[in-house]
């Protein structure tokens, strides 16, 4: 994957996360405060806990940090996949945000 391809895919993933936050805030009482600075999005929940998603361009990865730990995702041609567990980025993000919000939340790439 070229650097340009990585940036296109990674920026698309961050934009999808922002869209999902907007939809969640409109359709639930989860009240996620999402702040984006460059290649990093910080999601802050009502209990003040956070999930951080940030780009790692030199490694062509997206990193996710949450209460349960840190995760590194690489694009496999179709999805962002965790380098250790094989979990998909948006599935893992949904699980982590649901845990921290105390209610089921869904993040998708589309």
C-alpha positions in Angstrom: 0.0 0.0 0.0 1.3 3.4 -0.9 1.3 6.3 1.6 -1.4 8.0 -0.4 -3.6 4.9 -0.4 -3.2 4.6 3.3 -4.1 8.2 3.9 -7.3 7.9 1.8 -8.4 4.8 3.6 -7.5 6.1 7.1 -9.2 9.5 6.5 -12.3 7.7 5.3 -12.3 5.6 8.5 -12.0 8.7 10.7 -14.8 10.5 8.8 -17.0 7.4 9.3 -16.3 7.5 13.1 -17.3 11.2 13.2 -20.5 10.5 11.2 -21.3 7.6 13.6 -20.8 9.9 16.6 -23.2 12.4 15.1 -25.8 9.7 14.4 -25.4 8.3 17.9 -25.8 11.7 19.5 -29.0 12.3 17.4 -30.6 8.9 18.1 -29.5 8.0 21.6 -28.8 9.7 24.9 -25.2 8.5 24.9 -23.9 12.1 24.4 -20.4 11.4 22.9 -18.2 14.5 22.7 -15.9 13.9 19.7 -13.0 16.1 19.1 -10.7 15.8 16.1 -7.2 17.2 15.9 -5.4 16.3 12.7 -5.2 12.5 12.6 -6.6 11.9 16.1 -10.2 11.7 17.3 -10.9 11.7 21.1 -14.3 10.4 22.1 -15.4 11.5 25.6 -18.3 10.0 27.3 -20.7 11.3 30.0 -18.6 9.5 32.7 -15.5 11.4 31.4 -13.9 8.2 30.1 -12.3 8.4 26.7 -11.6 6.4 23.6 -8.8 7.7 21.3 -8.4 6.8 17.7 -5.3 8.0 15.9 -3.5 7.5 12.7 0.1 6.1 12.5 1.2 7.0 9.0 4.7 5.6 9.2 3.3 2.1 10.1 0.2 2.4 7.9 -1.9 1.7 11.0 -4.8 3.1 13.0 -4.4 2.8 16.7 -7.3 2.7 19.2 -6.8 3.3 23.0 -9.6 2.4 25.4 -10.0 1.2 29.0 -9.4 -2.4 28.0 -6.1 -1.6 26.2 -4.5 -0.5 23.0 -5.2 -2.0 19.6 -3.3 -1.6 16.3 -5.2 -2.0 13.0 -3.9 -2.5 9.5 -5.9 -2.5 6.3 -6.2 -6.0 4.7 -7.6 -4.8 1.4 -11.2 -4.7 2.7 -11.2 -3.9 6.4 -9.0 -2.4 9.2 -8.0 -5.5 11.2 -6.3 -5.8 14.6 -2.8 -7.1 14.2 -3.1 -9.4 17.2 -6.7 -10.5 17.5 -8.0 -10.1 13.9 -10.9 -8.0 15.2 -12.3 -5.4 12.8 -11.9 -1.8 13.7 -15.5 -0.7 13.8 -16.6 -3.9 15.6 -13.9 -3.3 18.3 -14.8 0.5 18.5 -18.5 -0.4 18.9 -17.6 -2.8 21.8 -15.4 -0.3 23.5 -17.8 2.6 23.2 -20.7 0.5 24.3 -18.8 -0.5 27.4 -17.8 3.1 28.2 -21.3 4.6 27.4 -23.1 1.9 29.4 -25.4 1.2 26.4 -25.2 -0.6 23.0 -23.6 1.6 20.4 -22.9 0.8 16.8 -20.0 2.2 14.6 -19.8 1.2 11.0 -17.6 2.1 8.0 -20.5 2.9 5.8 
